[in-house]
Amino acid sequence: MTTELTVLVVDDDFYVADLHRRQVEQLPGLRALPAVGTIAEVRRVLAEQHVDLLLLDVHLPDGSGLDLLREVDVDAFVLSAASDAATVRRALRRGALGYLIKPFASGTLIDRLHAYQRYRNVLDERTAVDQEALERALRILHSGDAAKAASPSRSATEQAVLEQFAAEADAGAAEAGAGVGPLELSAADVAARVGVSRATAQRYLAALAADGLVTMKLSYGTTGRPEHRYSRP
């Protein structure tokens, strides 16, 4: 999935709402709408435009964010100072994908947003989902973004493949400026840059796509079979 995801912050504390909105804006692939502070404003925004994810407080001036969860068909993380187990269970029971207890470190929200992007990438609405993909998406969502960072379990070759997208994106942005679409590389491109065979590059790219760290699409040329093209979500 390369479509930009839209996020709406819902918090009646202006300072907190703006802080969370700015954290969303830091992440490529996410677009933060102006924050709102009431349930009525959430309903108005949802009636006017598509929203992919709510960052939703519980206690709002005109009602409970948990009641709103039952009403709207939108993914949501609850961000609240309410820490009693009953409230947390109610939020999850009513459909929240996650619950962050305030105050939390700024990196915690960033990690959850990264994980949400990967979760959406695995559960791409354009493709059918098998049980393995479903379970992988849930692991990504509930483990935060731990798999995104380099770790001893991620091989040096796999890291090198992943790093090609960042390196090439930086070079492309420097040459073309803002407004450039997502960088796309083929297995042959990656193989040449990393110094491995095309088959090896293809294998690592397939694994990264399965983890939601890169996206894959088919590119149809004028002749021959379609080519797999990869990009960062």
Residue pairs with C-beta under 8 A, 6 or more apart in sequence:
1 120
1 121
1 124
1 125
1 126
1 215
1 233
2 29
2 181
2 182
2 215
2 217
2 231
2 233
4 29
4 30
4 31
5 29
5 30
5 31
5 52
5 53
5 116
5 117
5 120
6 30
6 31
6 33
6 49
6 50
6 51
6 52
6 53
7 24
7 30
7 31
7 32
7 33
7 51
7 52
7 53
7 54
7 55
7 113
8 32
8 33
8 35
8 36
8 42
8 45
8 51
8 53
8 54
8 55
9 17
9 20
9 21
9 24
9 32
9 33
9 35
9 36
9 55
10 17
10 35
10 36
10 37
10 41
10 42
10 54
10 55
10 56
10 57
10 60
10 65
11 17
11 20
11 35
11 37
11 55
11 57
11 79
12 37
12 38
12 57
12 59
12 60
12 61
13 37
13 57
14 35
14 37
16 102
17 35
17 36
17 37
18 35
19 106
20 35
20 55
20 79
20 109
21 32
21 34
21 35
22 32
23 106
23 109
23 110
23 113
24 30
24 31
24 32
24 55
24 113
25 31
25 32
26 110
27 110
27 113
27 114
27 117
28 232
29 117
29 233
30 113
30 117
33 45
33 49
33 51
36 42
36 45
37 60
37 61
38 60
38 61
38 62
39 60
39 62
39 63
39 65
39 67
39 68
40 62
42 54
42 68
42 72
45 51
46 72
46 74
51 74
52 74
52 75
52 120
53 74
53 75
53 76
53 77
53 116
54 72
54 74
54 75
54 76
54 77
55 76
55 77
55 79
55 109
56 65
56 68
56 69
56 76
56 77
56 78
56 79
56 96
57 65
57 78
57 79
57 80
58 64
58 65
58 66
58 78
58 80
58 82
58 87
58 91
59 65
59 80
59 82
65 78
65 80
66 78
66 87
66 90
66 91
66 94
69 76
69 78
69 91
69 94
69 95
69 96
70 94
70 95
75 97
75 116
76 95
76 96
76 97
77 96
77 97
77 98
77 99
77 100
77 112
77 116
78 91
78 96
78 98
78 99
78 100
79 100
79 102
79 104
79 109
80 87
80 91
80 99
80 100
80 101
80 102
81 101
81 102
81 103
82 88
82 101
83 101
88 99
91 99
92 99
97 116
97 119
97 141
98 112
98 141
98 142
100 108
100 109
100 112
108 144
110 145
111 144
111 145
111 146
112 144
112 145
114 144
114 145
114 148
115 140
115 141
115 143
115 144
115 145
115 148
116 141
117 212
117 233
118 140
118 145
118 147
118 148
118 211
118 212
118 213
118 233
119 137
119 138
119 140
119 141
119 212
120 212
120 233
121 212
121 213
121 215
121 233
122 133
122 136
122 137
122 140
122 210
122 211
122 212
123 129
123 133
123 134
123 137
124 215
129 137
133 210
136 210
136 211
136 212
137 212
140 147
140 211
140 212
147 211
147 213
148 213
150 159
157 194
157 196
157 200
157 204
158 204
158 207
158 208
160 194
161 190
161 194
161 201
161 204
161 205
161 208
162 208
162 213
162 214
164 185
164 189
164 190
164 193
164 194
165 183
165 185
165 214
165 230
165 231
165 232
166 232
168 183
168 185
168 193
169 183
169 232
172 180
172 183
173 180
182 231
182 232
183 231
183 232
184 217
184 219
184 229
184 230
184 231
185 229
185 230
185 231
186 227
186 228
186 229
186 230
187 198
187 201
187 202
187 205
187 228
187 230
188 198
188 201
190 201
190 204
190 205
190 230
191 197
191 198
191 200
191 201
194 201
202 228
205 214
205 216
205 228
205 230
206 216
208 214
208 230
209 215
209 216
209 230
212 233
213 232
213 233
214 230
214 231
214 232
214 233
215 230
215 231
215 232
215 233
216 228
216 229
216 230
217 228
217 229
217 231
218 226
218 227
218 228
218 229
219 226
219 227
219 228
219 229
220 226
221 227
